[in-house]
Amino acid sequence: MREIRFGLYVSLALLAIPFHPLHAGAGANPGGALPVVGDAHNKLIPVAVKGYDGEVARVLKFDLEVMGCKIVPEGDSAYLLAGGNLNSVNGILKDAAGNFRFNKRYNGGNLRQQAHALSNDVIKAITGRNGIAQTRILYKMKTGPRAYEVFVSDYDGHRPVALTSDNTLTESPLWAPGNGEVFYTSWMKIGGVENTTVIRHKMKTGKRKVFSRFKGLNTGGAVSPQGEVAMVLSRGINPDVWVAPMGWEFLKDIKGKQLKRMCRTNEAESGPAWSPDGKWLCFATRANGRRMLVKVAAVGGNMIKIPTPGAINPTDPAWSPDGKSIAFTSQTGKYFNIFVAPAHGGKADLITSGEGPSWARNNRNLIFTRRGVNKRMLAIVDVPTKQVKMLPAFAGSASQPDWQK
């Protein structure tokens, strides 16, 4: 297999600094039911935050609102988070009845990273679910007239690091399970010839290899838990979904004898996405002039339609980590909206305007692209409450995000 090396070798150690609570005080009712105003799963949770300033205050507000809270005055709150950020971040969480939930101080990393750790602990204490404030995202960003590079950053867009410096078109960066590798599509030239190419990229070393470079379309690179890589390949005909084993080597099988064709149609398939157990592969296709979502068993078989009543022309499917839902883009004319439907099919719920959704590991948040004036930006939505938070404006147009597995 041909290996490509490039000048920018990225160390990601700074993106994974551990946090250590120095002290965790027990709550007044340890192990008991968590008092929450209303239903924490579909209503904003009112939380008051006091004692913090500057960047830490902004981080806590962003994190908590992303994960389903509403920052309110103390008198209107169900929970009070009080603390400070002099030299290090600390926080005491109490409910409206005055019961302590925890008392913690953080070290390691910088104040921003400590604030993320505190946000996660607040969400865990209130809802029982893990927070997402210390996760990372992939995306592509425009850096020139015909140049897009792959970037990785904290989930909120801070600390962006370029993984590529190819000065060419790039598409669809995707994490592999375990987050040690990513796949993306590049229009890079090899031997003076430009062709779409699926690249396999190691995060720790920056080393990468050509994974697929057949004549025509090569795109995708969605990896199942079992190590099966789903791609859309034309191979000189209509683009169909194909699957290759993770250890497959293109240059040793340039005729694709080890590939498995998952469908055979006269349409152009797109956006393959695995179910979290790896038993099903979902993608978009077309029938009678209309876009639809289908699934195929990983072992092969017929395409099964996933009905999405209420949403037309579905594309960009994303299977939730718990396997219960599929988020997707629905296009009507020039307008793009994000919907969520049951994974087996059913009424689609309009979540927000945007495209290209990707789930967080908490099964609650989606990151997506929203089109602005001459620019695309990333945003996060809390699906049950439909509260949207825009990520900071990047230097270039950012799109096609993928949330860390």
C-alpha positions in Angstrom: 0.0 0.0 0.0 1.3 3.4 -0.9 2.1 5.6 2.0 1.9 9.4 1.9 3.8 11.6 4.3 3.4 15.3 4.8 5.1 18.0 6.6 2.6 18.7 9.4 2.9 16.1 12.1 0.4 16.9 14.7 0.8 16.1 18.4 -2.6 15.9 20.0 -1.4 15.4 23.6 -2.8 18.9 24.5 -6.3 17.7 23.5 -6.4 15.0 26.1 -5.1 16.4 29.3 -6.6 14.6 32.3 -8.4 16.4 35.1 -8.3 15.4 38.7 -10.8 16.5 41.3 -8.9 17.4 44.5 -12.0 17.0 46.7 -15.5 15.7 46.2 -17.9 16.3 49.0 -20.9 14.0 49.4 -24.4 15.3 48.8 -27.0 15.5 51.4 -28.9 12.6 49.8 -26.2 10.5 48.2 -27.6 7.8 45.8 -31.1 9.3 46.1 -33.3 10.5 43.3 -32.1 13.7 41.6 -34.6 16.6 42.1 -35.2 18.1 38.7 -37.8 20.8 37.7 -40.0 19.2 35.1 -38.6 16.5 32.8 -34.8 16.8 32.4 -35.1 14.9 29.1 -37.3 17.4 27.2 -37.3 20.7 29.2 -34.5 23.1 29.9 -33.1 22.7 33.4 -32.8 26.1 35.2 -29.4 26.5 36.7 -27.9 29.6 38.4 -24.1 30.1 38.1 -22.2 32.6 40.3 -18.7 33.4 41.4 -17.0 32.9 38.0 -15.6 35.4 35.6 -14.0 35.8 32.3 -13.4 32.8 30.1 -14.4 30.3 32.8 -17.9 32.0 33.1 -18.3 31.9 29.3 -17.3 28.2 29.1 -19.7 27.1 31.8 -22.6 29.0 30.2 -21.9 27.5 26.8 -21.3 23.9 28.1 -24.4 23.9 30.3 -26.7 25.4 27.7 -25.4 22.9 25.1 -26.3 20.0 27.4 -29.9 21.1 28.1 -29.7 23.8 30.8 -30.9 27.4 31.0 -28.8 29.9 32.9 -31.2 31.9 35.2 -31.1 34.1 38.3 -30.6 32.3 41.5 -34.2 32.8 42.6 -35.5 31.0 39.5 -33.1 28.1 39.5 -33.5 24.4 40.3 -29.8 24.2 41.0 -27.1 26.6 42.0 -23.4 26.2 40.9 -21.2 28.5 43.0 -17.4 28.7 43.0 -14.5 30.6 41.5 -11.6 30.4 39.2 -8.7 32.1 40.9 -5.6 29.9 40.0 -7.9 26.9 39.6 -11.6 26.1 39.1 -13.8 25.0 42.0 -17.5 24.5 42.3 -20.2 23.6 44.8 -23.5 22.3 43.4 -26.7 22.5 45.4 -30.3 21.9 44.5 -33.2 24.3 45.2 -33.8 22.7 48.6 -30.2 23.5 49.6 -28.9 19.9 49.4 -25.3 19.5 48.4 -24.6 17.5 45.3 -20.8 17.9 45.2 -17.9 20.2 46.2 -14.9 19.9 43.9 -11.7 21.6 42.9 -9.8 20.8 39.7 -6.2 20.8 38.6 -4.3 19.8 35.5 -4.7 21.6 32.2 -5.7 25.2 32.0 -8.7 27.0 33.4 -10.8 26.4 30.3 -10.2 22.7 30.4 -11.0 22.6 34.1 -14.3 24.5 33.4 -15.2 21.8 30.9 -14.6 19.1 33.5 -16.8 21.0 36.0 -19.6 21.3 33.4 -19.5 17.5 32.9 -19.7 16.9 36.6 -22.7 19.2 36.9 -24.6 17.4 34.1 -23.7 14.0 35.6 -25.0 15.1 39.1 -28.2 16.6 37.7 -29.2 14.1 35.1 -27.2 11.0 35.7 -25.8 11.1 32.1 -22.2 11.7 31.1 -21.3 15.1 29.8 -19.7 15.8 26.5 -17.7 19.0 27.2 -14.3 17.2 26.9 -14.9 15.5 23.6 -13.5 16.5 20.2 -14.7 17.0 16.7 -13.4 16.7 13.1 -14.5 19.0 10.3 -13.2 20.5 7.1 -12.4 24.2 6.8 -11.9 26.4 3.7 -8.4 27.8 3.6 -8.2 29.0 0.0 -10.1 29.4 -3.3 -10.0 25.6 -3.9 -8.6 24.4 -0.7 -10.1 22.7 2.3 -8.1 21.1 5.1 -9.2 18.7 7.8 -9.2 20.1 11.3 -9.6 18.7 14.8 -10.6 20.8 17.8 -12.4 20.7 21.2 -16.1 20.1 20.7 -16.8 23.9 21.1 -14.4 24.8 18.3 -11.6 26.0 20.5 -7.9 24.8 20.0 -8.3 24.0 16.3 -5.4 22.0 14.8 -5.0 21.3 11.1 -4.4 17.6 10.3 -3.7 18.2 6.6 -1.9 20.8 4.6 -2.6 19.6 1.0 -4.1 22.8 -0.5 -6.8 20.8 -2.3 -10.4 19.8 -2.0 -11.2 17.6 1.0 -14.5 16.0 2.0 -16.2 14.1 4.8 -13.7 13.5 7.6 -14.9 10.6 9.8 -13.6 9.2 13.1 -12.9 5.4 13.2 -13.9 3.6 16.4 -11.4 4.3 19.2 -10.6 7.7 17.7 -7.0 6.7 16.8 -7.6 7.0 13.1 -9.7 9.1 10.7 -10.8 8.6 7.1 -11.5 11.4 4.7 -11.8 12.1 0.9 -9.1 14.1 -0.9 -8.7 15.4 -4.4 -4.9 15.2 -4.1 -2.7 14.6 -7.0 -0.5 11.5 -7.1 1.9 11.1 -10.0 0.5 14.4 -11.4 -3.0 12.9 -11.6 -5.9 14.3 -9.5 -8.6 11.8 -8.5 -10.9 11.4 -5.5 -9.1 9.3 -2.9 -10.1 7.8 0.5 -7.3 8.5 2.9 -6.6 6.6 6.2 -4.9 8.8 8.7 -3.3 8.0 12.0 -3.9 10.7 14.6 -0.9 10.1 16.8 1.8 10.1 14.1 0.2 11.9 11.2 1.1 9.0 8.9 -1.5 8.2 6.2 -2.1 5.8 3.4 -4.2 5.6 0.3 -7.2 3.4 1.2 -9.1 3.6 -2.0 -8.3 5.3 -5.3 -10.2 3.6 -8.1 -10.9 5.5 -11.3 -13.9 7.7 -10.7 -15.6 8.4 -7.4 -14.1 7.3 -4.1 -15.6 8.8 -1.0 -16.7 7.9 2.5 -14.8 5.8 5.0 -17.4 5.0 7.7 -15.9 2.3 9.9 -18.1 -0.2 11.8 -17.2 -1.6 15.3 -16.1 -4.8 13.5 -13.7 -2.9 11.3 -15.7 -2.9 8.1 -15.1 0.3 6.0 -18.1 1.6 4.0 -17.4 3.7 1.0 -19.2 5.0 -2.1 -17.3 3.9 -5.2 -18.3 4.4 -8.9 -15.5 2.3 -10.4 -16.6 3.6 -13.8 -20.3 3.0 -13.3 -23.1 4.4 -11.0 -21.9 5.1 -7.5 -22.8 2.3 -5.1 -22.0 1.4 -1.5 -19.1 -1.0 -1.1 -17.5 -2.4 2.0 -13.8 -3.3 2.6 -12.2 -4.9 5.6 -10.0 -2.5 7.7 -6.9 -4.4 6.7 -7.6 -4.2 3.0 -4.8 -2.8 0.8 -5.8 -1.1 -2.4 -2.6 -1.6 -4.2 -2.7 -5.3 -3.6 -6.3 -5.6 -4.8 -6.7 -2.9 -7.5 -9.5 -5.0 -9.1 -11.4 -4.9 -5.8 -11.9 -8.6 -5.5 -12.1 -8.4 -1.7 -14.7 -5.7 -1.8 -18.4 -6.4 -1.0 -21.0 -4.5 -3.0 -23.9 -3.6 -0.7 -26.3 -2.5 -3.3 -26.7 -2.4 -7.1 -28.9 0.3 -8.5 -29.0 2.8 -11.3 -29.0 5.6 -8.8 -26.2 7.4 -6.9 -26.0 6.3 -3.3 -24.5 8.5 -0.6 -23.7 8.9 3.1 -23.2 5.4 4.4 -23.6 5.2 8.2 -23.3 2.1 10.4 -25.7 1.1 13.2 -23.8 1.2 16.6 -23.7 -2.6 16.7 -22.4 -2.8 13.2 -25.2 -5.1 12.0 -26.8 -2.6 9.6 -25.6 0.0 7.1 -27.9 2.9 6.4 -27.5 5.2 3.3 -29.4 7.5 1.0 -30.6 6.4 -2.4 -33.4 7.3 -4.9 -36.6 5.7 -6.1 -39.2 7.1 -8.5 -37.3 10.4 -8.5 -37.4 10.8 -4.7 -34.6 10.5 -2.2 -35.1 8.0 0.7 -33.1 6.2 3.4 -32.5 2.5 3.3 -30.6 0.0 5.3 -28.8 -3.2 4.4 -27.7 -6.0 6.7 -23.9 -6.0 7.2 -23.9 -9.7 6.0 -25.7 -8.5 2.8 -29.2 -8.8 1.5 -32.0 -6.6 0.1 -32.3 -2.9 0.8 -35.0 -2.1 3.3 -36.7 1.3 3.2 -36.6 3.4 6.4 -39.8 5.6 6.0 -39.5 9.2 7.2 -43.0 10.7 7.0 -42.9 14.4 7.5 -39.5 14.8 5.8 -38.7 14.6 2.1 -35.5 13.9 0.3 -33.5 12.6 3.3 -29.7 12.5 3.0 -26.7 12.4 5.4 -28.0 9.8 7.8 -26.4 9.5 11.3 -27.3 6.7 13.6 -27.4 7.6 17.3 -25.0 5.7 19.6 -27.8 4.0 21.4 -29.2 2.7 18.1 -32.7 4.2 18.7 -32.7 7.1 16.3 -31.4 8.3 12.9 -30.7 12.0 12.3 -30.6 13.3 8.7 -30.8 16.2 6.4 -33.9 17.1 4.5 -33.7 19.5 1.5 -36.6 21.5 0.2 -35.4 23.7 -2.6 -32.5 25.8 -1.3 -33.5 25.1 2.3 -31.9 22.5 4.5 -33.3 21.1 7.8 -32.3 18.5 10.3 -34.8 15.8 11.3 -34.7 12.9 13.7 -36.7 9.7 13.2 -36.9 6.3 14.9 -34.2 4.0 13.5 -36.8 1.5 12.2 -38.6 4.4 10.5 -41.5 6.6 11.6 -42.6 10.2 11.9 -39.7 12.5 11.5 -39.3 15.4 14.0 -38.0 18.7 12.7 -35.1 19.7 15.0 -33.6 22.8 13.4 -32.3 24.3 10.2 -29.0 23.0 9.0 -27.4 20.0 7.4 -24.9 17.1 7.9 -25.7 16.1 11.5 -23.4 14.0 13.7 -24.3 12.6 17.2 -22.5 13.1 20.4 -21.9 10.0 22.5 -24.7 11.2 24.9 -27.4 10.4 22.4 -28.8 13.9 23.0 -26.7 16.5 21.1 -26.0 16.9 17.4 -23.3 19.0 15.7 -24.1 20.2 12.2 -23.5 22.8 9.5 -25.5 26.0 9.1 -25.2 28.1 6.1 -24.5 31.8 6.6 -23.8 34.7 4.2 -20.9 33.5 2.1 -19.8 31.2 4.9 -20.7 28.0 6.6 -20.5 27.6 10.4 -20.8 24.8 12.9 -23.6 24.6 15.5 -24.7 22.2 18.2 -28.4 21.5 19.1 -29.8 19.8 22.2 -32.3 17.6 20.5 -35.0 17.2 23.2 -35.2 21.0 23.8 -34.0 22.1 20.3 -31.8 24.7 21.9 -29.0 25.7 19.4 -25.6 27.1 20.2 -23.3 28.4 17.4 -19.6 27.6 17.6 -17.1 30.5 17.4 -16.6 31.9 13.9 -13.5 30.2 12.3 -11.2 32.0 10.0 -12.6 30.0 7.1 -15.9 28.4 6.2 -16.3 25.3 8.5 -18.5 22.3 7.6 -19.1 18.5 7.7 -18.4 18.0 11.4 -18.0 14.5 12.9 -18.2 14.0 16.6 -15.6 11.8 18.4 -16.9 8.3 18.9 
